[in-house]
Amino acid sequence: PHRFSPETLAQAGELPDKIRPVDRKGRIDLSDVALVTIDGEDARDFDDAVYAERAGRGWRLLVAIADVSHYVRPGSAIDVEAHLRGTSVYFPQRVIPMLPEVLSNELCSLKPEVERLALVCDMRINARGEVKEYRFARGVIRSQARTTYTEIAAVVAGDEAQRARYKTLLPQIETLHRLYK
């Protein structure tokens, strides 16, 4: 299907345009953590973000995923239609989204410098790369940048132009790369 049902559009029209105080209730505030999205150049939805820091001899890794479940209730018109579609379909000239644009391109898109609701996995990883501890939480995040795999690879390889572009995030990018290795 390439058009949303009237019921789905009506339900999507009732969604807020930004996070409200009631949406924050019971969530941890991670909006000051330097999470970044890393996707392909042609990605149109940004639904996951990462952050890493040293923790003793190991690491702390945060992986945040857009919290679609906050807005889409089981059995709702949006949920039923999303099940029918299964995924967003990408064509060279257009996208047929799984969710209405207010969700896929706005509320559930982890755009830079915009607070978004997320499900977060907070992991402790030892020096051998083994996950030793983890917990899940509902949070509020604010991605610090929308990056691409190519840009990050260039930063790690020492490309001066890319390093200058991401100067404020260099420690974070380098930490993520060290954890990756």
C-alpha positions, -999 to 999 in steps of 0.1 A, spaced: 0 0 0 13 35 -8 -15 56 7 -24 55 44 -60 48 54 -82 77 66 -82 62 101 -44 61 101 -41 96 89 -67 108 115 -48 91 143 -15 105 131 -31 140 130 -37 137 167 -1 132 176 19 161 192 45 179 171 71 177 199 78 160 233 54 172 260 61 172 297 38 142 302 59 122 277 90 127 299 74 111 329 93 81 341 121 86 316 158 92 322 171 124 308 201 116 285 198 148 264 232 160 275 249 128 264 268 130 231 248 104 212 253 104 174 235 87 146 256 68 120 239 58 88 245 54 51 246 86 29 212 79 15 194 71 48 162 90 53 152 78 87 175 81 118 162 57 143 192 47 163 221 65 180 252 55 199 275 67 226 306 52 243 329 61 271 357 44 290 347 28 323 377 16 342 394 -10 320 362 -15 300 336 5 284 301 19 287 280 17 255 246 34 251 224 24 221 193 44 218 164 34 195 135 57 187 106 48 209 78 42 184 58 23 210 52 55 229 31 68 200 18 36 184 -5 14 205 -11 -22 197 -42 -27 176 -44 10 167 -50 20 131 -13 30 128 -2 -3 142 -25 -24 119 -12 -5 89 24 -8 99 19 -46 102 5 -46 66 35 -27 53 62 -45 74 89 -20 65 95 13 47 103 7 10 129 28 -6 129 37 -43 154 60 -61 128 88 -64 106 82 -33 99 63 -2 68 44 8 70 47 46 58 21 71 46 48 94 30 82 87 55 110 82 47 127 115 63 96 131 89 84 105 103 118 96 96 137 128 87 123 163 106 90 158 135 105 138 166 111 159 174 144 142 204 164 156 197 189 184 161 178 188 148 160 219 133 126 211 119 97 231 140 66 230 145 31 243 180 28 256 203 -1 263 230 9 287 258 -18 286 291 -24 304 316 -41 282 349 -55 295 383 -51 279 378 -83 259 346 -69 243 322 -91 264 289 -75 276 291 -80 313 260 -60 323 231 -43 307 199 -26 314 171 -11 294 154 22 301 130 46 285 148 79 280 149 113 264 178 119 241 192 147 219 214 134 191 245 156 187 250 149 150 238 130 120 268 113 106 275 87 79 297 56 77 319 73 51 323 105 72 332 85 103 356 63 84 373 95 71 375 109 106 391 77 119 415 76 90 428 111 98 410 132 71 417 167 83 385 182 67 362 157 84 381 159 117 376 197 116 340 192 108 334 170 138 360 187 161 337 188 191 327 151 187 362 138 180 367 123 215 334 105 212 340 92 177 375 80 186 361 63 217 334 46 196 361 34 172 383 21 200 354 1 214 346 -12 179 382 -24 176 
